[in-house]
């Protein structure tokens, strides 16, 4: 085999290996909703917002496992058209939750400031 053919074969092998590794990483860290909500990742935590007219829930997952939210707090601003609602989400089992009457639907946006272990994170959601 000629040297230039060997070089081309080696380059193709390396490119295929790099592509396969990159492809595998993307699928291994999928951000799929487990509760029918919208998922956003911030600082290695997946935040899933489930917004319904009578309940707002925020589920946190750390590397795929539910995060401990027993001492967590969240302040959520809900924006629907020109209307704005502010609410506090409190721990409720394995999630943060608020109940009431909420104007939510496709196009609604939400900004949550979630504090876990004294560290705040700002998470932005666009509802579908």
N, C-alpha and C positions, 0 to 999 in steps of 0.2 A: 504494500500500500504506500502511496506517495505521501510525503510529509504533510502537504497541504490538505489531503483527504483525512489524515489522522487528526489534524488540528480541527477541521470542520466537524468531524464525528465527536470529538471531545467537547467542543463548544455546544453542539446540539444536546449532548447528554447532560451537560451542566444546566443548560436553559430548561430542559424538561424537568430536571430535578427541582430547580428553583420554582418553576411554575406549579408543580405538584405540591410542594411544601406550602406555597402561598395559598393555593386553592384549599388545601386541607385546613389551614388556620382560619380562613373565613367561615367555613361551615362549622368548625368546632366551637366558634364563639358567636353563634346565631342569637339574635335578640328577638325571640318569638314570644308573643304574649301568651301567658298561661291562664289568664283570667278574662280574656276577651277585650283587653284594653289596648293602649298605645304604649310602646316600650321605648325608653330613651336611656342611653348609658352615659353616666358621668362618673369619672374617677373610679373605674372598674366596678361600679354598682349599677345594676339594671333597675330602673324605676318604671313600674307599670301603673299607669293611671287608668282607672275604670270610672268613667263619668256617666251617671244616670240621673234622670230628673229628681230622684229622691235620695240618692246616696253617691258620695264621691269616695273612692277607695284608692289607696296608694300602696302597692306591693313593692318591697325591696328585695332584690336578690344579689348576693355576693358570690360571684363565680358559680352561678346556678343554684345556690342554696339560699333558702329564705333567710334574710338578715334579721337580727334581733331588734325589734322596734319597740320593746316594752318601755324604754326610756326616751324614745325619739319624739320629736315634735315636728310639725310641718305647718307652714302658713301658705295658703294657696290663693292666688288671684285668678279668677275665672273671667275671661273676656269673651263675650258673645255679641257681635255687632258693636253697638255703642254702649252696651251694658257691661258693668263691672261688678263682680261679687268678690268679697274677701271672706275667707273662712279658715278656721283652725281645724286641722286633722289630728285626732287623738288615737293612741294605740287601741286597737280592737282585735285581740287575738294576734294573728301573724301579719297584720296590716295596720295602716293608719287610715282613719275613716272619719267622715262627717256626714250627718244625715240632715235633711231639710228639703227645701225646694230650690232646685238649681236649673238655670237655663243653659242647657248644653245641647250640642248637636254638631253636625258637620260644619267645619269652619271655626268652631270655638277654639280658643287658645287658653292655655293655663300655664302659669309660672308658679312653681313651688319652691319655697326655701325650706329644705329639710335639714334638721339638725340631729345627727346621730353621734353619740359619745362626745358631745361638745363641739363637733366639727360641722359647720353649715355647708350645704351644697345647693346651688341654684339649678333647677331643672325646668326646661321649657318643653311644652307639649303642644302639638297641633292635632285636634281631634278630627277623625275622618268620618 
